[in-house]
Amino acid sequence: MAGKHWKAIETHQVKRLVELFESEPDRLSRLSFEIAGIYFDWSKTHLDAALMEAFGQLTKAMGLDAAKEALFTGGIVNPSEGRPAEHVAERGNGAPEAVDLAAVRRQRTRALVDAIEGGAFGDITGVLHIGIGGSVLGPALLVDALGRRRAGYKVRFLSNIDGEAFDEAVRDLDPATTLVVVASKTFATLETLANMSAALDWLVAAGVADPLGQLVAVTAAPESAVEAGIDESRVLQFADGIGGRYSLWSAVGVSAALALGLNAFEELLEGAAEMDRHFRFAPAAENVPVIAAFADRFYVSRGAQTRAVFAYDERLRLVPSYLQQLEMESNGKSVTADGKPLEQSSAPVTWGGTGTDSQHAVFQLLHQGMVQVPVEFVAVSESDNAQDDNHHRLLLLNAFAQGAALMHGRPSDDPQRSDPGNRPSATILLDQLDARSLGALIAFYEHRTLANAVLLGLNPFDQFGVEFGKDMARRLAEGEDTAELDASTKALIERAGV
């Protein structure tokens, strides 16, 4: 049934973007929306009325409404592992029982933060947050975006198992006054446990009498943290139904709560909850995450293998990195949720950078290259720096000019100076960057990822490809028989002496 809708999408003849604006006087009003202090503009994409209708029919055929209800009522949305996805419960929008349990866990996190701020852990001046993947990317984004003007704890994030990364993370931390937060869903991740061991050695070498007393564990497997020697009173739990890339809303965000304050963290949750409500109840034609997914699917169906995201605000520089995991780990699949080969290409490669730096690096390809790349601009209307307002004015004008230039192009008799135009972009403009708007922005990207998955019929909540690579590394580290390894891999291990 979905096949005929895909065929209509794939064979639809679209007009040039400039022509769409000329033929659809209401185009901007139909494809731009304001939610939670964020303005979303998808009018510079090729989504015309006929495509919107075809995608709307596709959402019905693929059961998007049912998938949304399952997400928000605790249904099994991760069938391969038989789990719900409980990150929305952390924002008060899941099944009642899950919401109640999340509230209890959040109160425990609040109590621990209050105890730390009250001196129960001694004089704490810094936090070393250890994890990998979503256990680091989300909290790091929050602190980098919102923590620059707040005088409080020094928070450093450590994920890479590379010793250089460890040295860099602790360079300006005092071990005597550093709290170590170890975040791991299973509390069995090789990189995280290796870095935790290194952190304990670092504390011991500095003469800390009770190094384990300066550790806090955040995990869905509290018994494993206790077995590792961490006192039960310093173990924060989150639900097993929360995947790493969706975990920043849970106790995994404790380091961000310390850096930003508990009130800011609550505002973050409320902003996300506002986007939750929009995604759950708005019809497809007015639903921002769904419309964004329509554009994603359309361009992938027309051969776009990448999507570029540029943050025109230094505070949002980690957004592209965060989205790489969210989107590619969730939807980088080749089979449907019931194990059948996908008939459509799945997630494009997500990449990006910051404006205006990227304009002088990669925008040549975007304007004149032969690769189709849908572009997304993320900017903030109000600045929060000490420089003259003209800095921010020029920054924003550059973002808006790039979108206009990509669409309009610039013809020339000289082929080398000719810009073809008709290149799509979308713009997300925050009124101001605060906890509420950032929460809504991240939740928008989460729901967009789910909408993409539903349109494709795949499961965005498992990541067995990641698990396979990790298992191979574990086997090599533990010296298991490697007889089945190829000659190249064996030679590399021998040459490196590992």
C-alpha positions, 0 to 999 in steps of 0.5 A: 500500500505504501508503494504507490505513495512512494511512487508518486513521490519519486516520480513527482515533477517539481518546480524550481524553488523560485517558481514555487514561491511565485506560484504559491502565495501562501507558501511561507505561511504553510511551511513556517511555524513557531513553537517554544520560541523557535521559528522553523522555515521549510519554505525553501525546500521543494515540498509543494502541495502535491508532495505534502498530500502524497507524504500525508497519505504515506504517514497514514499507510505507515501508521505514524499516528499509531507509532506516536501513540505507542511512544507516548503511552509506553508501547513497544516501539523497539520490537527487536529488544522488546522495549518501549522508548521511555525518554519522553517519560523523563519530560512528563509525557510518557505512560503514567507509571513511567512518568511517576518512576521518572519523577522519583528518579529525578528527585533522587538526582535533585537530592544528590545535586543538593548534597554536592552543592551543600558540601556533602562531598567536600569542596567540589570545584570540578566535574569529570564526566566519563561516558561515550556516545549519548552518555557524553554527547548530550550533556556536553552539548548542554554545557557548551551551549548554556554554561558559558556565562555561568560561574560554577563547576568546571565540567570536563567530558571524557569519552575517547579511550585515547590517553591523550583525551584523558590528559586533556580532560583533566589538565585544569582539574584539581583531583582533590576537588573533582567529582567523577561522574561515570555514565554507562547504561550497562556499566560494561562499556570497555572505553568507559570502564577503562577511563574510570580506572584511569580516573581512579588511578589519577585520584590515588596518585594525587593522594586522595584518600577515598577515590571511590568516594568521589565517584558517582555512577549513572546507569540502567544497571545499578548492580554492576556499578555497586559491584565496581565498588561505587556506594549505592547512595552514589548510584543514579539509575535511569530506565532500561527503555532509554537509549544512550542517544536519548538519555540526556533528559535522565540522570545522565544529565546530572553533570549538566544540572550541576553546571547549569543549575537544577532550575535550568535543567527543569526548563530544558525538560519543559521545552522538550515537553512542549515539542512533545505535545506538538509532535503528538497532537499536531496534524501532519501538515502542521507538524514540524518534525513530520514536515522536516522528515518529509523533506528528508525523505524526498531528497534522499529519494532523489539521490541525496546521500548527505544532509548538512547542518550549520550552526550560526552561533558558536554556542551551538557548535556541537549540534552537528556532532550530536545529530550525527549519532542521533540520526545515523545510529538511529536510522542507519539501517538496511532492513525494516523493523520486521527484518525485510530489506529496505526498499528506500535508502535510509539515513543520509550522512549527517555532517556540518560545522559552524558559520561563518567558518564553513562558508570559507571551507565547504560552501563552494561545493554546496553552491557549485558542486555536483553533489546534491546536499540539503542544507540546514541553518540553525541560528539565534536572534539574540546574542549573549556576548560582550561584542558590538551588536554588529558582530551578531547582525553580520553573523545572522545576515550571512546565514540568511544570505546563504539560504537565499543564494542557494535558492536563487543562484547567479547566472553568468556567461562565464560557466565558472562564475555561474551558480545554478541555484535551486538548492534547498535549505531550511532555517531554524531560528531561535528567539534566544538560546536558553534552556527551554528553547534548547530542550525544544530544539533537541526534542524536535530532532528526536521526533524528526528522527522517529518520523523518518523511521516510521516512513521507512518502516524501520526501528530507530531504537536499536543499534546492533551494528554498534554492538558488533564492532564493540564486541569485536574490540572486546574479544581482541582486548581479552585475547580471545582466539583470532584465528578467523581474522583476516591477514590484514587485521592480524598484521596490523595488530602485530605491527603495532605490538598490541 
